[in-house]
């Protein structure tokens, strides 16, 4: 089981690398053409992609560290490394998002802005197409290896595709004697960066504070209750190690059965949860009813 998990992490690194390469190329193109065409929206979109480089690099480093096996002071392994890396990336993204919004807001009062060159709009559309294909690849990879961080990267990819479409729309609007649309679009990009940063922070802080999906807890409770020999559940809790779920459950069994039979029931619970529901580890404590 562990070997397969570690192999999946290695595959996940490939998705992070592809995202990084795409973002590096697109950010260079957008920033260069943004400055040449004097498009605030395209420059903001380019800065958005620089934060995505950081986020993708954080996912890559996190996946890399997560592959390290348990050691003397990390008995549970290094699975949470990708979660910590994603949280750090969210702080960087928030800082850039605030800066992009502030720059756009300030430029409104300067006035005298001309409509940007149409090359900026075509660049935005090209970027959207590229990011859509990167999204398709990462979404398929995330489903294959069941990785939350790669799925989050895929969601970021499709979000960036929509941002680029919005950028192009703002620039096209600026051509219709509404140059302010380019600046407003830049501000919207800043808001989107901040929103993405907040979503990542919210999810990672939830995992790091041992938060767990209540619907899943209820589902697992029903499943375990139906296991032959289980007479009830006294307590059940869940937590996440990176993309891995760990369940702690106290089951009730008949007080008249011997310790071997009770052990077999606990083992059966573990097998059902791990094989049928993909839970990484299950800690079962048995008490007499």
Secondary structure, 3 states (H helix, E strand, C coil): CHHHHHHHHHHHHHHHHHHHHHHHHHHHHHHHHHHHHCCHHHHHHHHHHHHHHHHHHHHHHHHHHHCCCCECCECCCCCCHHHHHHHHHHHHHHHHHHHHHHHHHHHHCCCCCCCCCHHHHHHHHHHHHHHHHHHHHHHHHHHHHCCHHHHHHHHHHHHHHHHHHHHHHHHHHHCCCCCHHHHHHHHHHHHHHHHHHHHHHHHHHHHHCCCCCHHHHHHHHHHHHCCCCCCEEEEEEEEEECCEEEEEEEEEECCCCCHHHHHHHHHHHHHHHHHHHCCCEEEEEEEEC
